């Protein structure tokens, strides 16, 4: 194999997590290299909805504990990154209305509100009449809802591009290639093997390959239970946009579906949660019908002809819903940063910082115990895997 210049840290994956790990490492004076197979932010991260929220769907309680801290980091980054990189990634804070359309959803939404109130956020409970006033185009008959102004949003692809450029400016190198294996010696990784026959040597190694992270199980020798979950999103034509330019995100909390106007990218509706589709990023007629049907519960004027653009992303979903963040069991210098499901954009900053601290200082400033990859080693042993 031909060699390439060594780095302090080699990172497999150029999505939002890998770029944030590189950014915070480079800010600490280390020289990371990011190895990306298809293009920075071109896969799961760049195709995401870009919703920076404590709950777009089911989020584990352990991960929600990091919400307030990562939200503060996003606010700081929104002030810093555009000035540093020249990239406007559409960050803005808009009101969000969450609606419950079934009696079963009321208690769950009230629990969500209580958690946000405990963090010090202001989240107003809405009566049915309040909800209809807040969302003038609403066609549903809600039982209740909440109004909050704690959820920013952005254009996901431009956000990844901004973080990558900031990392590059701080000293990160980016290499095009697909990591296909790892060279080992004495309980340590010595190099990442790249499909073109080259090797990337480093002092430390990070797997941040999103939905492809499970492929690393074979060459790390440790179970990495991350699988792809497809999510389909659709953009409405300007003439069919029920929001009429009003910046408010609307969610059907208990029956799925949202309508979200964005400063960059128009108004989007979504989304599906499709397991077992492998790495197929195709948009399907069935997915389109399901998303439109859910959106019509909120605004009956939406229809299939309203759609002018469509995309699908593959979310990296772990076996228990929590990400894998931390040292690879049995390997002194290898780390996992993956499995965030649909929350990678939201929790990217705090994950990247924590992994950078773990590598550079030996201990993260954030408690990562709930996300330790070791938990799956024990689970596998218990099953005899």
C-alpha positions as CSV (number, residue, x, y, z in Angstrom):
1,X,0.0,0.0,0.0
2,X,1.1,3.5,-0.7
3,X,1.4,5.8,2.3
4,X,0.1,9.3,3.0
5,X,1.4,11.9,5.4
6,X,0.4,11.1,9.0
7,X,-2.1,13.1,11.0
8,X,-2.7,13.6,14.7
9,X,-6.2,12.2,14.3
10,X,-7.9,10.5,11.4
11,X,-11.7,10.8,11.1
12,X,-13.7,8.5,8.9
13,X,-16.8,10.5,7.7
14,X,-17.3,14.0,6.6
15,X,-20.8,14.6,7.9
16,X,-21.8,17.0,10.6
17,X,-20.3,14.9,13.5
18,X,-17.0,14.2,11.8
19,X,-16.6,17.9,10.8
20,X,-17.4,19.1,14.3
21,X,-14.9,16.6,15.8
22,X,-12.3,17.9,13.4
23,X,-13.2,21.6,14.1
24,X,-12.8,21.3,17.9
25,X,-9.6,19.2,17.6
26,X,-8.1,21.8,15.2
27,X,-9.0,24.6,17.6
28,X,-6.9,22.7,20.2
29,X,-3.9,22.8,18.0
30,X,-4.1,19.2,16.7
31,X,-3.9,18.3,13.0
32,X,-6.9,16.2,12.0
33,X,-7.6,14.6,8.7
34,X,-11.2,13.9,7.6
35,X,-11.6,11.1,5.1
36,X,-14.9,11.3,3.2
37,X,-16.2,8.9,0.5
38,X,-18.6,11.0,-1.5
39,X,-18.4,14.6,-0.6
40,X,-18.6,16.7,2.6
41,X,-22.2,16.8,3.8
42,X,-23.5,14.9,0.8
43,X,-25.2,12.1,2.6
44,X,-27.2,12.0,5.9
45,X,-26.2,15.3,7.3
46,X,-26.6,17.5,4.2
47,X,-30.0,16.0,3.3
48,X,-31.5,16.5,6.7
49,X,-34.3,18.9,7.6
50,X,-32.0,21.1,9.6
51,X,-34.3,21.3,12.7
52,X,-32.4,22.1,15.8
53,X,-35.0,20.9,18.3
54,X,-35.2,18.9,21.5
55,X,-37.9,16.8,19.9
56,X,-38.8,16.2,16.3
57,X,-39.8,12.7,17.2
58,X,-38.7,10.1,19.8
59,X,-35.6,11.3,21.5
60,X,-34.1,9.2,24.4
61,X,-34.2,10.9,27.8
62,X,-30.4,10.6,28.2
63,X,-29.8,12.5,24.9
64,X,-32.4,15.2,25.9
65,X,-30.2,16.0,28.9
66,X,-27.7,17.5,26.5
67,X,-30.2,19.6,24.7
68,X,-29.8,22.9,26.6
69,X,-26.0,22.8,26.4
70,X,-25.9,22.1,22.7
71,X,-28.6,24.7,22.0
72,X,-26.3,27.3,23.7
73,X,-23.5,26.1,21.5
74,X,-25.6,26.5,18.3
75,X,-26.4,30.1,19.3
76,X,-22.7,30.9,19.7
77,X,-21.8,29.1,16.5
78,X,-24.5,31.1,14.6
79,X,-22.6,34.3,15.6
80,X,-19.2,32.9,14.8
81,X,-19.3,30.7,11.8
82,X,-20.8,33.0,9.2
83,X,-18.2,35.7,10.0
84,X,-15.4,33.1,10.0
85,X,-16.4,31.2,6.8
86,X,-18.6,33.7,4.8
87,X,-21.3,31.0,4.7
88,X,-24.9,32.0,5.7
89,X,-26.5,28.6,6.7
90,X,-29.9,30.0,7.3
91,X,-29.9,29.8,11.1
92,X,-32.9,31.4,12.7
93,X,-35.1,31.1,15.7
94,X,-38.8,30.8,14.9
95,X,-41.9,30.0,16.9
96,X,-43.0,26.3,16.9
97,X,-46.5,25.1,17.5
98,X,-46.9,21.4,18.5
99,X,-50.5,20.1,18.3
100,X,-52.1,17.1,19.8
101,X,-54.9,15.6,17.8
102,X,-55.7,12.6,20.0
103,X,-56.4,12.3,23.7
104,X,-53.4,9.9,24.0
105,X,-51.0,12.6,23.0
106,X,-51.9,15.2,25.6
107,X,-50.0,13.7,28.5
108,X,-46.9,13.1,26.4
109,X,-46.8,16.7,25.1
110,X,-47.4,17.9,28.7
111,X,-44.4,15.9,29.8
112,X,-42.3,17.4,27.0
113,X,-43.4,20.9,28.1
114,X,-42.5,20.1,31.7
115,X,-39.0,19.1,30.7
116,X,-38.5,22.3,28.7
117,X,-39.8,24.4,31.6
118,X,-37.3,22.7,33.9
119,X,-34.6,23.9,31.6
120,X,-35.8,27.4,32.1
121,X,-37.4,27.8,28.7
122,X,-40.8,29.4,28.1
123,X,-43.3,27.0,26.6
124,X,-47.0,28.1,26.6
125,X,-49.8,25.6,26.7
126,X,-52.4,26.3,24.0
127,X,-56.2,25.7,24.2
128,X,-57.9,24.5,21.0
129,X,-58.9,28.1,20.3
130,X,-55.4,29.4,21.0
131,X,-53.9,26.8,18.6
132,X,-56.3,27.9,15.8
133,X,-55.3,31.6,16.4
134,X,-51.6,30.7,16.3
135,X,-51.9,28.8,13.1
136,X,-54.4,30.6,10.8
137,X,-54.4,28.0,8.1
138,X,-55.0,25.1,10.4
139,X,-57.5,22.6,9.1
140,X,-57.3,20.1,12.0
141,X,-59.3,20.3,15.2
142,X,-56.6,20.1,17.9
143,X,-57.2,19.1,21.5
144,X,-54.4,21.3,22.6
145,X,-50.8,22.2,22.0
146,X,-47.8,24.2,22.9
147,X,-46.1,27.3,21.6
148,X,-42.4,27.7,22.0
149,X,-39.6,29.8,20.7
150,X,-36.7,27.6,21.6
151,X,-36.0,25.8,18.3
152,X,-33.7,27.2,15.7
153,X,-33.4,25.8,12.3
154,X,-30.9,26.0,9.4
155,X,-30.1,24.7,6.0
156,X,-28.3,21.4,6.9
157,X,-26.0,21.2,3.9
158,X,-24.8,24.8,4.3
159,X,-24.3,24.2,8.0
160,X,-22.1,21.2,7.3
161,X,-20.2,23.2,4.7
162,X,-19.7,26.0,7.2
163,X,-18.3,23.7,9.9
164,X,-16.1,22.0,7.4
165,X,-14.7,25.3,6.1
166,X,-14.0,26.4,9.7
167,X,-12.3,23.2,10.4
168,X,-10.1,23.6,7.3
169,X,-9.2,27.1,8.2
170,X,-8.2,25.9,11.7
171,X,-5.8,23.3,10.1
172,X,-7.9,20.2,9.2
173,X,-7.0,18.3,6.0
174,X,-9.8,16.7,3.9
175,X,-9.1,13.6,1.8
176,X,-11.5,12.0,-0.7
177,X,-11.7,8.3,-0.2
178,X,-13.6,5.4,1.4
179,X,-12.3,3.9,4.6
180,X,-12.5,0.1,4.1
181,X,-10.5,-1.2,7.1
182,X,-8.0,-0.6,9.8
183,X,-4.5,-1.8,10.5
184,X,-4.0,-2.9,14.1
185,X,-1.0,-3.5,16.4
186,X,-0.9,-4.2,20.1
187,X,-4.5,-3.2,20.9
188,X,-4.2,0.0,18.9
189,X,-5.2,1.2,15.4
190,X,-2.2,2.2,13.4
191,X,-3.9,3.3,10.2
192,X,-7.1,3.5,8.3
193,X,-7.1,1.6,5.1
194,X,-8.6,3.4,2.1
195,X,-10.2,1.7,-0.9
196,X,-7.6,3.2,-3.3
197,X,-4.9,1.2,-1.5
198,X,-3.5,4.0,0.6
199,X,-3.3,4.1,4.4
200,X,-3.9,7.1,6.7
201,X,-1.7,6.8,9.8
202,X,-2.5,8.8,12.9
203,X,-2.2,8.9,16.7
204,X,-6.0,8.5,17.2
205,X,-8.9,7.4,15.0
206,X,-12.6,8.3,14.9
207,X,-15.4,6.5,13.2
208,X,-18.1,9.0,12.3
209,X,-19.6,7.4,9.2
210,X,-23.3,8.0,10.1
211,X,-25.5,5.2,8.8
212,X,-22.5,3.4,7.4
213,X,-20.8,3.1,10.8
214,X,-22.0,-0.4,11.3
215,X,-19.6,-1.5,8.5
216,X,-16.7,-0.7,10.9
217,X,-17.8,-3.6,13.1
218,X,-15.7,-6.0,11.0
219,X,-12.5,-4.1,11.0
220,X,-12.7,-2.8,14.6
221,X,-13.7,-6.2,16.0
222,X,-16.4,-4.6,18.1
223,X,-20.2,-4.5,17.6
224,X,-21.3,-1.1,16.2
225,X,-25.1,-1.6,16.0
226,X,-26.0,1.4,13.7
227,X,-28.4,0.9,10.8
228,X,-29.8,3.3,8.2
229,X,-33.3,4.7,8.6
230,X,-34.7,6.5,5.6
231,X,-36.5,9.8,6.0
232,X,-38.3,11.5,3.1
233,X,-38.8,15.3,2.9
234,X,-40.7,17.4,0.3
235,X,-40.6,21.1,-0.6
236,X,-43.8,23.0,-1.4
237,X,-44.2,25.3,-4.3
238,X,-44.5,29.0,-3.3
239,X,-48.1,29.1,-4.6
240,X,-49.1,26.1,-2.5
241,X,-47.4,27.2,0.7
242,X,-50.1,27.5,3.4
243,X,-47.8,29.5,5.6
244,X,-47.9,32.4,3.2
245,X,-44.5,33.4,4.4
246,X,-45.4,33.4,8.1
247,X,-42.4,32.0,10.0
248,X,-43.9,29.4,12.3
249,X,-43.2,25.7,12.4
250,X,-46.2,23.5,13.0
251,X,-46.1,19.9,14.2
252,X,-48.7,17.2,14.6
253,X,-47.2,15.8,17.8
254,X,-49.1,12.5,18.0
255,X,-50.0,11.7,14.4
256,X,-46.7,12.6,12.8
257,X,-46.0,15.3,10.2
258,X,-44.8,18.9,10.2
259,X,-44.9,22.0,8.0
260,X,-41.7,24.1,8.3
261,X,-40.9,27.3,6.5
262,X,-37.2,27.9,6.2
263,X,-35.2,31.0,5.4
264,X,-33.1,29.0,3.0
265,X,-34.9,26.2,1.0
266,X,-38.5,27.1,1.1
267,X,-41.2,25.4,3.1
268,X,-40.8,21.6,3.7
269,X,-43.1,18.9,4.9
270,X,-42.1,15.6,6.4
271,X,-41.2,13.0,7.3
272,X,-41.0,9.2,7.1
273,X,-39.2,6.8,9.4
274,X,-38.4,3.8,7.3
275,X,-36.3,1.0,8.8
276,X,-35.0,-2.0,6.8
277,X,-34.5,-0.2,3.5
278,X,-30.7,-0.6,3.6
279,X,-28.8,2.3,1.9
280,X,-31.6,3.1,-0.6
281,X,-31.9,6.9,-0.6
282,X,-34.7,6.9,-3.2
283,X,-37.9,8.9,-2.8
284,X,-40.9,6.6,-3.1
285,X,-44.5,7.1,-4.1
286,X,-45.6,5.5,-0.9
287,X,-43.5,7.9,1.2
288,X,-44.8,10.9,-0.7
289,X,-48.4,9.8,-0.1
290,X,-47.8,9.3,3.6
291,X,-46.1,12.7,4.1
292,X,-48.7,14.6,2.1
293,X,-51.5,12.8,4.0
294,X,-50.0,13.8,7.4
295,X,-49.4,17.4,6.2
296,X,-53.0,17.6,5.0
297,X,-54.2,17.0,8.6
298,X,-52.6,20.4,9.3
299,X,-53.4,22.2,6.1
300,X,-56.0,20.6,3.8
301,X,-54.8,22.7,0.8
302,X,-51.6,20.7,0.5
303,X,-51.6,18.0,-2.2
304,X,-49.1,16.0,-4.2
305,X,-49.0,18.7,-7.0
306,X,-47.9,21.2,-4.3
307,X,-44.5,19.5,-4.3
308,X,-41.6,21.0,-6.3
309,X,-38.6,19.2,-4.7
310,X,-38.0,16.0,-2.8
311,X,-35.1,14.3,-1.1
312,X,-34.4,11.4,1.3
313,X,-31.7,11.1,3.9
314,X,-30.5,8.0,5.8
315,X,-30.4,8.6,9.5
316,X,-27.9,6.6,11.6
317,X,-30.1,4.8,14.2
318,X,-28.5,2.7,17.0
319,X,-29.9,-0.4,18.5
320,X,-31.2,1.4,21.6
321,X,-31.8,4.9,20.2
322,X,-28.9,6.5,21.9
323,X,-25.7,7.5,20.0
324,X,-22.4,5.8,20.4
325,X,-19.9,8.3,21.7
326,X,-16.6,7.3,23.2
327,X,-13.6,5.0,23.1
328,X,-13.9,1.7,21.2
329,X,-13.8,-1.1,23.7
330,X,-10.5,-2.9,23.6
331,X,-8.7,-0.2,21.5
332,X,-6.7,2.5,23.2
333,X,-6.8,5.1,20.5
334,X,-10.0,4.5,18.5
335,X,-13.4,6.3,19.1
336,X,-17.0,6.2,17.9
337,X,-19.1,9.2,17.3
338,X,-22.2,8.0,15.5
339,X,-25.8,6.7,15.9
340,X,-27.6,10.0,16.5
341,X,-30.7,9.1,14.5
342,X,-32.4,12.2,13.3
343,X,-30.6,14.4,15.9
344,X,-27.1,14.7,14.4
345,X,-27.5,18.4,13.4
346,X,-28.8,19.3,16.8
347,X,-26.3,17.4,18.9
348,X,-23.4,17.7,16.5
349,X,-21.6,20.6,18.4
350,X,-21.7,19.0,21.8
351,X,-20.7,15.6,20.4
352,X,-17.8,17.0,18.5
353,X,-16.5,19.0,21.5
354,X,-16.8,16.0,23.8
355,X,-14.9,13.7,21.5
356,X,-12.2,16.3,20.9
357,X,-11.8,16.7,24.7
358,X,-11.7,13.0,25.2
359,X,-8.9,12.7,22.6
360,X,-6.9,15.8,23.5
361,X,-7.4,15.9,27.3
362,X,-8.3,12.3,28.2
363,X,-11.7,13.3,29.6
364,X,-14.7,15.0,28.1
365,X,-16.4,18.0,29.8
366,X,-19.8,16.3,29.1
367,X,-20.9,13.1,30.9
368,X,-20.9,10.5,28.1
369,X,-21.6,7.4,30.2
370,X,-25.0,6.8,28.7
371,X,-23.5,6.7,25.3
372,X,-20.5,4.5,26.0
373,X,-20.1,1.9,23.2
374,X,-19.1,-0.6,25.9
375,X,-22.8,-1.1,26.6
376,X,-23.2,-3.1,23.4
377,X,-20.2,-5.3,24.2
378,X,-22.0,-6.4,27.4
379,X,-25.3,-6.8,25.6
380,X,-23.6,-9.0,22.9
381,X,-22.0,-11.2,25.6
382,X,-25.3,-11.6,27.4
383,X,-26.9,-12.9,24.2
384,X,-23.9,-15.0,23.4
385,X,-23.2,-12.9,20.3
